[in-house]
Amino acid sequence: MDTSTPWFADICNFIVASQFPPEASRLYKEKIKIDAKYYIWDDPYLWNRGSDHVIHRCISDSEISSILHFCLATAGGSHHGSTRTARKVLDCGFYWPTIFRDAHHFVSTCEQCQREGTAMSRRHEMPQQPILFCEVFDVWGIDFMGPFPVSNGYSYILLVVDYMSRWVEEVATKTNDAKVVMNSLKSNISCRFGVPKALISDQGSHFCNRPMSSLLEKYGKLTNPNRKDWSHHLEDALWAHRTAYRTPLGMSPY
């Protein structure tokens, strides 16, 4: 087959005109018939119908590189690694048979992904101390970023991440003390998502202190050490996190 011919040309010809390639074997003809059941021709595009009955537009080889670059390197992609990049492609409504393999290769050649170490496996994305039988919004990781140059009186950012869905909340704060943490947890987490069953931090003084211990003891919660690196992006990273595919859920939390 000529390299300029789309990978789906034989399927299109069968759907539109019931034609097979001139030298196609009997087995290949049977394969085309079976594959064609999962495709829809709507001129000028061919669409793939997945097992979830969601349709995606079939993409030719010449378009693959630009789509992968968009889903990996633009503001909404934020270099999240191969699996999330592939899922982002599907979320954008595109399809080709080797999405995950091509995304893996594309990420492996991305200098920023290698430099930041974002090409992680599922095992590396899980907490170092697994917490079993938790549901969405049960367990949150918490940490401060900063200090940053003062902006409207604010110098820090308090980040709170749900471990199950990876939903991210962020609050600009003037200080990084226990009072700020407690107020933020009550206003932005407990009142919106329910009281957490566990909080995981790096054991900084703003999280491990008497007032915080009293609050956690009051609600019967646990704290565990966690030394993760947090992103240094805000709006773009927050949007990317919220719309990215999450393995435990099988979808984005957005």
C-alpha positions as CSV (number, residue, x, y, z in Angstrom):
1,M,0.0,0.0,0.0
2,D,1.3,3.5,-0.8
3,T,2.4,5.5,2.2
4,S,0.1,8.3,1.2
5,T,-3.0,6.0,1.4
6,P,-4.9,6.3,4.7
7,W,-4.8,3.2,6.9
8,F,-8.6,3.1,6.7
9,A,-8.9,3.2,2.9
10,D,-9.9,-0.5,2.5
11,I,-12.6,-0.1,5.2
12,C,-14.0,3.0,3.4
13,N,-14.1,1.3,0.0
14,F,-16.0,-1.7,1.5
15,I,-18.5,0.5,3.4
16,V,-19.1,2.9,0.5
17,A,-18.9,0.5,-2.6
18,S,-18.6,-3.0,-1.1
19,Q,-15.2,-3.4,-2.8
20,F,-12.1,-5.2,-1.6
21,P,-8.5,-4.6,-2.7
22,P,-7.8,-6.5,-5.9
23,E,-5.3,-8.9,-4.4
24,A,-6.9,-9.3,-1.0
25,S,-6.9,-12.8,0.5
26,R,-10.1,-14.5,1.8
27,L,-8.9,-14.0,5.4
28,Y,-8.2,-10.3,4.8
29,K,-11.6,-9.8,3.2
30,E,-13.2,-11.4,6.3
31,K,-11.2,-9.1,8.5
32,I,-12.4,-6.0,6.6
33,K,-16.0,-7.2,6.9
34,I,-15.6,-7.6,10.7
35,D,-13.8,-4.3,11.1
36,A,-16.3,-2.4,9.0
37,K,-19.0,-3.1,11.7
38,Y,-17.2,-0.6,14.0
39,Y,-17.0,2.2,11.4
40,I,-19.5,4.8,10.0
41,W,-19.0,6.7,6.8
42,D,-20.3,10.2,6.8
43,D,-18.8,12.0,3.8
44,P,-16.1,13.3,3.9
45,Y,-15.0,11.5,7.2
46,L,-14.9,8.0,8.5
47,W,-15.9,7.5,12.1
48,N,-14.9,4.8,14.6
49,R,-17.6,3.5,17.0
50,G,-15.9,2.4,20.2
51,S,-17.1,-0.3,22.7
52,D,-18.6,2.6,24.7
53,H,-20.6,3.6,21.6
54,V,-18.8,7.0,21.4
55,I,-17.7,7.8,17.9
56,H,-14.3,9.3,17.0
57,R,-13.1,10.7,13.6
58,C,-10.5,8.5,12.0
59,I,-7.2,10.4,11.4
60,S,-4.8,9.9,8.6
61,D,-1.1,9.4,9.3
62,S,-0.2,12.9,8.2
63,E,-2.3,14.4,11.0
64,I,-1.1,12.2,13.9
65,S,2.0,14.2,14.8
66,S,0.2,17.6,15.1
67,I,-2.7,16.1,17.1
68,L,-0.3,14.4,19.6
69,H,1.7,17.6,19.9
70,F,-1.6,19.5,20.7
71,C,-2.7,17.0,23.3
72,L,0.7,16.8,24.9
73,A,2.4,20.2,24.7
74,T,-0.4,22.8,24.7
75,A,-1.8,24.4,27.8
76,G,-4.5,21.8,28.1
77,G,-2.0,18.9,27.8
78,S,0.8,20.0,30.1
79,H,3.0,17.0,29.4
80,H,1.0,14.5,31.4
81,G,2.6,11.4,29.9
82,S,1.7,8.9,27.2
83,T,-1.5,7.3,28.7
84,R,-3.1,10.6,29.5
85,T,-2.0,12.1,26.2
86,A,-3.7,9.1,24.3
87,R,-6.8,9.6,26.4
88,K,-6.8,13.3,25.6
89,V,-6.7,12.4,21.9
90,L,-9.8,10.3,22.4
91,D,-11.5,13.0,24.5
92,C,-10.9,15.4,21.6
93,G,-12.8,13.0,19.3
94,F,-10.0,11.5,17.2
95,Y,-9.0,7.9,16.6
96,W,-6.5,5.7,14.9
97,P,-5.5,2.1,15.8
98,T,-2.1,2.8,17.3
99,I,-2.9,5.8,19.5
100,F,-1.4,4.5,22.7
101,R,1.8,3.1,21.0
102,D,2.3,6.4,19.1
103,A,1.7,8.5,22.2
104,H,4.3,6.4,24.1
105,H,6.8,7.0,21.3
106,F,5.9,10.7,21.0
107,V,6.4,11.2,24.8
108,S,9.7,9.3,24.8
109,T,11.1,11.8,22.3
110,C,9.7,14.9,24.1
111,E,12.6,16.6,25.9
112,Q,10.4,18.4,28.4
113,C,8.6,15.1,29.4
114,Q,12.0,13.4,30.0
115,R,13.4,16.4,31.8
116,E,10.4,16.7,34.2
117,G,9.9,13.0,34.5
118,T,6.2,13.1,33.6
119,A,6.4,9.9,31.5
120,M,5.2,7.8,34.5
121,S,3.8,4.4,34.6
122,R,0.5,3.7,36.5
123,R,2.5,2.2,39.4
124,H,4.5,5.4,39.8
125,E,1.3,7.5,39.8
126,M,-0.1,5.7,42.9
127,P,0.6,6.8,46.4
128,Q,3.8,5.4,48.0
129,Q,1.6,4.2,50.9
130,P,-1.6,2.8,49.2
131,I,-4.8,3.6,50.9
132,L,-7.4,0.9,50.1
133,F,-11.2,1.0,49.9
134,C,-11.3,4.8,49.5
135,E,-13.8,6.6,47.3
136,V,-13.6,9.9,45.5
137,F,-13.0,12.8,47.9
138,D,-12.2,10.5,50.8
139,V,-8.4,11.1,50.8
140,W,-6.6,14.4,50.0
141,G,-3.0,15.3,49.6
142,I,-2.1,18.8,50.8
143,D,0.9,21.1,50.4
144,F,2.0,24.7,50.1
145,M,3.7,26.4,47.2
146,G,5.8,29.5,47.7
147,P,6.6,32.0,48.8
148,F,6.1,33.9,45.5
149,P,6.5,37.6,44.8
150,V,3.6,39.3,46.5
151,S,0.4,39.7,44.4
152,N,-2.5,41.6,45.9
153,G,-1.1,40.7,49.4
154,Y,-0.8,37.0,48.6
155,S,2.5,35.1,48.8
156,Y,1.5,31.4,48.9
157,I,-0.7,28.8,47.2
158,L,-2.3,26.0,49.1
159,L,-2.8,23.0,46.9
160,V,-5.2,20.2,47.8
161,V,-5.4,17.1,45.6
162,D,-8.0,14.2,45.8
163,Y,-6.0,11.0,45.6
164,M,-8.7,9.0,43.8
165,S,-9.7,11.4,41.0
166,R,-6.7,13.7,41.2
167,W,-9.1,16.7,41.3
168,V,-7.1,19.8,42.3
169,E,-8.2,22.7,44.5
170,E,-5.9,25.8,45.0
171,V,-6.2,28.8,47.2
172,A,-4.0,31.9,47.3
173,T,-3.0,32.7,50.9
174,K,-1.1,35.5,52.7
175,T,0.7,33.1,55.1
176,N,1.4,29.4,55.3
177,D,0.3,28.7,58.9
178,A,-2.0,26.2,60.5
179,K,-4.9,28.7,60.8
180,V,-4.9,29.2,57.0
181,V,-4.8,25.4,56.4
182,M,-7.8,24.8,58.8
183,N,-9.9,27.6,57.4
184,S,-9.2,26.5,53.8
185,L,-10.0,22.9,54.5
186,K,-13.3,23.8,56.1
187,S,-14.3,26.3,53.4
188,N,-13.0,24.7,50.3
189,I,-13.0,21.0,51.0
190,S,-15.3,19.9,53.8
191,C,-18.2,22.2,52.9
192,R,-18.0,21.3,49.2
193,F,-16.9,17.7,49.1
194,G,-17.5,16.3,52.5
195,V,-15.2,15.9,55.5
196,P,-12.0,14.0,54.3
197,K,-11.4,10.6,55.8
198,A,-7.6,11.2,55.6
199,L,-5.2,14.0,54.9
200,I,-1.7,13.3,53.5
201,S,1.1,15.9,53.8
202,D,4.8,16.2,53.9
203,Q,4.7,16.7,57.7
204,G,5.5,20.4,57.4
205,S,5.0,22.6,60.5
206,H,1.9,24.1,59.0
207,F,0.2,20.7,58.9
208,C,1.8,19.0,61.9
209,N,1.1,21.2,65.0
210,R,-1.2,21.2,68.0
211,P,-4.1,23.2,66.5
212,M,-4.1,21.0,63.4
213,S,-3.9,17.8,65.5
214,S,-6.8,19.0,67.6
215,L,-8.9,19.6,64.5
216,L,-8.0,16.2,63.0
217,E,-8.6,14.5,66.3
218,K,-12.0,16.2,66.5
219,Y,-13.0,14.7,63.2
220,G,-11.2,11.4,63.8
221,K,-8.9,11.8,60.7
222,L,-5.5,10.5,60.0
223,T,-2.3,12.1,58.6
224,N,0.4,10.3,56.7
225,P,3.7,11.5,55.2
226,N,3.9,12.2,51.5
227,R,6.8,13.9,49.8
228,K,5.5,14.6,46.3
229,D,6.6,17.4,44.0
230,W,3.8,19.8,43.1
231,S,3.4,21.6,39.8
232,H,4.5,25.2,39.5
233,H,1.7,26.0,37.0
234,L,-1.7,27.4,38.0
235,E,-4.6,27.9,35.7
236,D,-3.2,25.8,32.8
237,A,-2.2,23.0,35.1
238,L,-5.5,23.1,37.1
239,W,-7.4,22.8,33.8
240,A,-5.1,20.0,32.6
241,H,-5.5,18.1,35.8
242,R,-9.2,18.4,35.8
243,T,-9.7,17.3,32.2
244,A,-7.1,14.6,32.0
245,Y,-7.9,10.9,32.0
246,R,-7.5,9.3,35.4
247,T,-6.8,5.6,35.5
248,P,-8.8,4.7,38.7
249,L,-11.9,6.3,37.3
250,G,-11.5,5.4,33.6
251,M,-12.5,9.0,32.8
252,S,-11.6,12.6,33.7
253,P,-13.0,14.0,36.9
254,Y,-14.3,17.1,35.0
